[in-house]
């Protein structure tokens, strides 16, 4: 049971890919196009080398590092768009729409390099020259246009709104009223200061941590580590009831340890697991939904989580390793909930285990390719031991490179190496634009003070009740998630609602995790659910039906954020004894929650039994000795009811089988008489 790992030409490389064109396109279109492609290839390599060098030898001056990071990606974005239009033989004016911003980005870099310290000093003093105005306005326009082209219109308009709002906050009505800002003050803050605006904490996290993890993930995928995940998962679950669906849970959890992207997760293992789920009897919509839900959990699975997790570490002022450790139990509960959901789904549908498939043994998989997991061990060990994230990821990338040569189909030869570099850099392009806009939003919110007004409004709407405020926050995350990525949803909501949640009694870490979690879940929440759409495309399923099926499959997992708000022991806040007690009761509560949602334990549940199972699950999930005891007693009663009903169903089935046998025997007897 093996998925092809021939990565000589990865699936992400079309005929118009940079290195694909240079190495494998025998019919070169034009000399000028080849020159442009060579420039882009060199630029991708320069971006990779710049960040790897910084990871090993330390960052250059802070503002220089962040500006270089952003500017290189701006140049790459506009020249890549120019090359694409050149291939499509677009008009002269269409090409100029890329040439002009690309030239402007190069000009900004030259202007910055002339005297970056003087630029920062003028920004601090709010003493801008005419060229400084040109520099700042041009940079904001390039970032906004880059956002529009990569992320889309929702974030573009949201960022534009916050800029306009900050300039005129004093004339806005209601909770939007705030402190207005002068144009030159806002411009200096957004574009010339290393701690605020575009070059603030969001771009700091992107340019130091997130980009290295993306490079690490692209190397791991090229080296064939996904084969280990997929083969290992099917070795464990292949011949169980709903085996392929359970394999999807395992592969997505494992791949989630190296990729914080739900869509990437779907594309890596969905092409294999979705057809297998359909083969055992799941509908196309259910199979696709299961893959989307399991892949989404990869965003909250340490050690490599969604980009927002790195932002969380920065905002909370703690090492990323601390955030990864705190996320471990909720992530495991998420996958446990989905595992139970697909198990009960398989039982309800009466699905039989796969037969005739030659699944490998886990020991064989680990013996053959287990060494490819060593870089993951390095990441976990390094974070636990307190090494810097950049240092740990640098050595994980180096080890991955050398280990790849022991894997025949995944060797990072010069060509494969360049493909991995291109994949990593291209994947970063969208995030860089999103994080730059997130920096603008953070700067605008802090300048106008609208965050405090919004928090006051949320407290008023909730009537001072935390549970109501949490539900409103969840809804806000889903609405924002229709057009924004998890990182941007997180940035917006921590500025607007987290202060209110904390004021209502929520632990600060739990509040941040709550927002982060639902920002991630937005990718499987209709009407805009990118992970679901990607899975539906692979499974040839109806996207709309798949979206709502995903909500049903993930319903038990949607409750988990409320678990750690009311039981912060699940994010390692509390004494060791409290944490040890909270884990098994939360696991049992998750099991019962999935059973009540699916309406199945040993056999079908009526509404009465489902209600009591749901109540027991909430009591077990909520920490506290008395609630645990009551919840466990109700759980025992549910078990007894289900066992009695199961015996009745089996007895009824036996009677029916006897009647069928008797009728068949009588038919044979009658035939004999005739």
N, C-alpha and C positions, 0 to 999 in steps of 0.2 A: 504494500500500500504506500506508494511513494509519489509525491508530486514532483514534476520536473523542476530541476534547479538550474537549468542551463541559462546562465545569466550573461552570456556573451553579448546578447542584445536584449536588454530588459524590456518588459512590456510597456514601460512608460515612454519608450523612444519611438516616435513616429519618424517618417522619412524626413521630416523637417527638423528633427532634433539636432542640436549643435554638433555633438561628436558623432552621431549617427550619419549626419550629412558629410562630415569631414572624412570619416573612415570607410563608409560603405556605399555612399551614393556615387555610382560610376558615371552618371550623367550630370556633371556639374553644370549648374544653370548659367553662371556668368562669373567672370573673374572678380568683379566688384562684390558679388554675393559671397564668394569664397573668402574675400578679405574681411567682410563684415562678420562672417561666421568664425573666422580665426580670431578676430578681436573679441567676440563674445566668449569663445572657448578660453582665451587667455584671461578674460575678466572673471569667469567662473573660477578658474584655477587660482587667480590672485585673491579672490574673496576667501576661498578655502584656506589658502596658505596664511593670509593675514590673521584669520581667527585661530588657526591651529598654532601659529607662532605665538600669538598673544596668550593662548592657554598654557603654553609651556614656559615661556620666558617672562610672562607678566605683561599687564596692560601698559600701553603708552599713556600719556597724559589723558585724563578722563574724557574731556571734551573732544580731543583729537580722535580718540578711539570711537566714540559714539557717532561723531560727524562722519568719519571715514566709512564706518559701517553703513550708515544710512545712504550716504552719497554714492557709494559703489553700487548699491542695489537700485537706486534711482537711475543711474546710468545704464545698468543692465536691463531694467524694465523698459525704458524708452528705446534703446537700441534693439532689444528683442522684438518689440512691437514693429519697429521700422523694418527689420529683417523679414518678419512675417508678411507685412504688406508688400515688400519687395517681391517675395515669392508669389504673392497673389496678383502681381502686376497692377497694383492700385495706382491711382492718379498721382500726379506730382503734388497737389495740395494735400492729399491724404498722407503722403510721405512726410511732407513738411510739418504735419501735426505731431510727428515723432522726432524729427530732426531738431526742431526748435527747443522742445523741453530737454532733449538729450544734451544739446549744446549749452542750455542754461544750467544744467546740473554740473557740467564740466566747468563752466565759468564760476559757479558757487564754490567748487572745490579749490580753484585757483585763488579766489578772493579770500577764502578762509585761510589758506596756507600762507598768505602774505604776512599776517600777524594775528594769529588766533587769540593770543593773550590780550591784545589791545581790543579786539572785538568783544571779548567777555567783559573787560573793564568798562567799555562804553555801555554794554548791556546792563551791568550792575548800577551804573550811575544814571541810566536812562538818558544818556547824552548821545543820541544817534546822529550820524552823518546822513547825507542824502543817499550815498551808496549803501549804507546800513539798511535804510528803508527798502531799497531795491532788493538787497540780499534777503531780508526777512520775508517780504511779501512773496518773492519768487519761490523761496523754500516752502512756504505754506501752500502755495498754488501747486507746486510739483507733488507735494505729499497728498493733497486732496485729489488731484487728478490720478495719481498712482493708486490711491485707495479706490477711486471709482472704477478703475480698470481691473483691479485684482479682486477686491473684496465685494464691490458692488455699491449700488446706490444707497441702501439703508444707512450704512456707516458714514458714507459721504455726506448725506443730508443731516445726519445726527451731529457730526462734527461741525458742519457749517452752522447748524442751529446754535450750538454752544458758543461758537465764536461771536455770532451776532448777539446772542443773549448777554454775553459778558460785556460787550460794548454798550449795550442799552438796558442792562438789568434793572436800572432804577425806574424805567417806565413800564416794565412788565407788570401784569396784575397778579394778585393772589400770592400763592406760594412761590411763584416764579420771580417775584420782586427780590432784588438783591442790590449789591453795591456795583454800580457801573464802573467801567474802566476806560481810561483814555487809550487812543489807538497806539501811540508810541510805547506806552507802558505795557500793553498786552503783547505787542509785537516783540519787544525786548525779552519779555518773560518767556514767550513761546519759542523763540528761535535763537537766543544768544546766551542763555544761561544753562549750565550743565546739570543743574539739579531740578529744573522746572520744565514744563512744556514738552516739546518734542523730544528733547534730550534728557528727560527726567527718568524716573524709576522704570517706566515701562520699556523704553529703549535700552536702558542699562541691562535689564534682565534678558532682553532679546539678544543683545550683542555679546553677552558673556556666557549665559547658561543655555538658553533655549537653542540657539544655533548649533552649539556643540552637540547637544543631544540629538538634533535632527541629523547632523553629519554622522553621528554614531549609528543611528537607526538605518540610514541608507547603506552604510558599510555592512551592517549585520544582515540586511535583506539580501544584498549582493553576495554575501559569503555563504548563503544557503541555510541560515539558522531557522528560517520559517519551516523548512522541511522537518527539522527536529521537533518543532512545536506540533505540526500537523500529524506526523507519524506517531509521536508520543501520545497525543490526545486520542487518536483512534486505537492505539494499543490498549489504552485504559478503558475506553467506553464503547469501542466499535461493536461489540456483540451484546450490549445491554439494550433494554427497552429504550426506544428513542435514542439509540446510540449516536447517530450523526449529530443530532441536536445537542447532546451532552458533549460531544467532541467539539462542537462550535463554542460551547462555554469554556472548555479548557484551552483551545487554541487562541481564542480571543483574549482570555486572561493572560496567557503566556506572551502572545504578541504585544499585548498592552503593556508589558513590562519594558518594552523597547520603543513603543510608538504611542504618542499621546494623541493620535488622530483616529477618530472613529471611522472616517471614510477610507483612510489608508488600510485600516484593519479589515474592513469589509472587502476591499479589493484584493488583499493578500490571501485570506483563507476562505472568503465567501465563494470564490469560483470553484472551490472543491467541496465545501460542506453543504451548500445549498442544493446542488444536484443530488447529493447523497441523502439529504433529508427528504426530498421529494420522492426518492426511490423507495424509502421505507413507508411512505403513506401520508406525509405531511402535504398540505396544499401548497401551491406556489407562494401564496400570500403569507401563510404561517411560517414556512421555511425561511423566506426572505426576512420576515419580521424578527424571527429568532436570531438570525445572523446580525441584523442591525442592532438589536438590543444588547447582545453579547459584545459586539464590537464597541459599542458606546462605553461600556464599562472600562475599556482600556484607557480612557481619559483619566480615570481616578485610581488606576492600578500602579502602585510604585514598582520600581524606583523612577521610571520615566512617565510622568503624568502629562496632562494637558498643560499648555503654556501658562494658563492662569495660575497653576500651582506655584510656579516660580515667582509670579507677581505676588502671590500670597505671602511667600517667604520674605519678600522685600518689604511689603507693607507692614507685616507683623514684626519685622526685625529679628527673625530667627533663621538659623541655617536651614537650607533646603532639606537636609537629611531629617530634620525634626518634622517638617511638613509631610515628608514621605512616610515616616514612621506613624504619624497620627492618622494618615489616610489608609493604612494597611487593613485595619479591622472593618471599616465601612466598605472598602473595596471587596474584601472577602465575603461580607454579608450580601453585597450586591450580586456577586456571582452565585452565592449559595441560593439566594432567592430565585434567580433565573434558572438555576439547575433544578430546583424543586418544581418550578412552574412547568418546565419542559418534561420533567418526569411524570407529573400528574396529567399533563396534556397527552403524553403517549399512552398512559394507562386508560384515560377516558376514551381515546380513539381506538383502543385495542390493538395498538401497533406491535408487531412481532419484531424480535431482534433480526439484524441483517444475517443472512445465511449465504454461504458460498464465497464470501470475501476473505481473502488471505491477509488478515491484519497482522502486522509485525508484533513481536513481543517488546515490551517496554525495555527490558534488559538489553535486547538486541539493538534497539534504537540508541540507547544511551552509550552502549559499548562502541557503536559505529560512529556516531556523530555527537556524542555528549560533550566532547571537548569544545564544541562551538559555543557552549553556554558559559565558558570561563569568563568572557568579558562581562557578563551579567553579574557573576560572582564578584568581580573586581569592583563594579559599580556599587553593589550593596556593601561590600566590606569597606570600601573607601569612605562611603557616606557614614557608616556606623562608627568608623574610627575617627571621624572628624576632619578628614582631609577636605580641601576646598573642592567644590564641584568641578571647576575648570581643570584642576590637576587630575582628578579621578577620571573624568571623561576623556581627557587627552590620552592617558595610558590605556584606557579601554579601547580607544580607536586604534592605537598602535598595536595592541595585542590582537585585535580583530583582524588587522591587515596581515600579520604574520600567520595567524591560525588558518586564514583562508586558503593558504597554499597546501594545507593538508587535506582540503576538501576538493576533490577533483573537479566537480562541477561548479564550484563557487570561488575559484581562485581569483584574487584581485590582481589580475594581469594588468599591464598598463592601460589597455582598452577598457576593461571592466572598472579599473580604478577611476578613470575619467568619467565613465558613465555614473558611478556612485557619486562622484563630486558634483556632476551636473544635476542628478536627482536631488541631492541634498540642498544645493543652492537654489534650485527652482522651487522646491517646497518651502524655503524660507521667504521667498519673495512676497507672498501674500501676507505672512505674519509680520514682516518688517513694516509694511504699509499699515497694517492694522494696529501694531504697537505704536507707530508714530502718531496715528490719529488718536489712539487711547491716551497718549501723553498730552495731546492738545485738550482733550476732554477733561483730564485730571486737572490741568492747569487752569482751565476756564472755570470749573466748578469751585476750585479753591479760591480763585480770585473774586468771583461773584458772590460766594457764600450761599448759593442756592441749596447746597446739600443740607444745611441746617433747617432751611424752610421746608424742604421736602420731608425730612425726618419728622418734623413737628406735625406735618399733615398726616403722615403715616400713623403716628401715635394717636392722633385724633380719630382717624378712620377706624382704627382697631379698637377704639374704646378702652385703650390701655391694657388690652389682653394680648399676651404674647402669641397664642395660637392663631389668632386672627391676623396679626401682623405677619406671621410666618406664611400663612396661606396667601396673603396679598403679595408677599415677596416672591413666592413660588410662581404665582400667575404673572407677575412682572417679568420674571426670568424667562418664562415661556414666550411671552409677547416679544421681548427684546431678542430672544433667540431665533425668531423668525427671520431676522435680517442680519444679526450679528453673530460672530463666533463666540465661543465660551470665554475667551480672554476679555473681549470687549464687554460682554454682559457682566462679567465679574467687576471690571473697572467701573462701569456706570453704577452698579448697584452698591458696591462698597462705599462709594461716595455719597449715595442718596439714602440708602435704607439701613446699612449696617449700624450706624450710630443709634438709630431708633431701636433696633433689635437689642442692642447692648443696654440701652436705657430701660427697656422693658424687662431686663433680667437675664437675657441670653448671654452665655459665656462668649467672650470676644472671638476666640478661636472657633467655637462652634458656629457663630454667626458667619464668619468668613467661609468656613467649610460648607455651610448651608447654601450660600449664594453660589459658590464654586460648583457644587454638586448639581444644582438645578440648571446652571448655565451649561453644563455638559449634557444634561438630559434633554436639553432643547433640540438636539440634533435628531431625536426620534419622536418629537412631538409635532403632530400636524398643526397647521397645514403645510409649513415649510420644515421638512425633516430630511436633511441632506444624506445622512447615513441610510435612512430607510429608502430613499430614492435610488441610491447606489446599489443597495441589496436587491431592490425590486427589478432593477435593470438586469442584474445577473440572473435572477430567478424567473425572468419573463412574467412578472406578476403585476397586478394593478397597483400603482403607487399609492393611490388614496386608500384602498382597502388594506394594503400592507401597513400604511401608517397607523391606522386605528387598531390593527391586529398587534402592532408593536406596542402600543399603549397597554393593551390587554395583557400581553406577555410580560411587560415590564412593570405592571401595576404594583406587585409586591415590592419591587426594588424602589419604587417611587416613594415609599413610606420611610425608607432608611434615614434620610436627613432629619426627620422628626425624631428618630431614635437618638441620634447623638446630641441633639439640642436638649432633650429632656434627660438624656443619660450620657453626659460628657465623658464618662468612663470609657466609652467606645472610641473616643479619640485620645485615649491615654491621659485624661485629666482626672486625677483622683488617686487614692492609695492603691497599692499593688493588690491588696485583697479585694477591693471594690472592682478593679479591672478584671481580675481572675473570675469573680462571680458573675460579672456582667456578660462576659463572652458566651458561655454555654447557654445562659437563659435567653440571650439575644438570638443565638442560633436556633434554639427551639422555637422561639417566637416567630422567627423568619419562616421556619418550616410550617408552622400552623397558619401563618399569614398566607403563604402560597396555597395551602390546602383549602383555606376558606375562599380565596379568590377563584380558584379553579373548581370548587365544589366537589372535591374528590380527595379521599385519603386511602382507605382500603377499597372503598366502593363509592358510589355517588352519595352526596350529602343533600339533605333537604335544607330549606332556608333556615329552619330552626337550628340545626346542627352547625351550619355555616356561620350563623350569627355568634353562637357561643365559641366556636373556634376563633373567630375574629377577635372577640373580647379577650379570650385567653392569650392570643398572640400579643395584643397591646399590653396586657398586664405583665407578660413575661419580658417584653422588650423594655418596658419602663423599669429602670433600676429601683430596687427597694425590696427588702426581705418579705414584707407583707404582701405586696403586689405579686411577687414571684410565687409565694405559697398559694394564693388564691388562683393565679393563672395556672399553676401546675395541677391543682385539684380539678379545675374545669377541663384541662387537657386530658386528664385520666378519664373523666366522664365522657368526653368526646370519643376517646379510644374505645371505651366500653360500648357506646352506642354504635360506633362503626363496626366493631367486631360482631356484635349481634346482627346487624343488618347484613354484613358480609356472609354470615352463616345462613341467614334466610335466603339470600340471593343464590348461594351455592346449592342449598337444598332445593330451591325452586328449579335451578338449572338441572340438577340431577333428576328431578321428577320429569321434567320436559324431555331429557335425554332418554329416560326409561320408556316414556310414552312413545317417542319416536321409534325406539328399538322394537317395542311391542307391535306398533303398526307395521313396521317393516317385516317382522316375523310372520304376522298374520297374512301379509301380502304374499310372502313366500309360500306359506301353507296353502292359501287359496290357489296359487298357481300350480302347486303339486296336485291338488284335488282335481283341478281342471285337466 
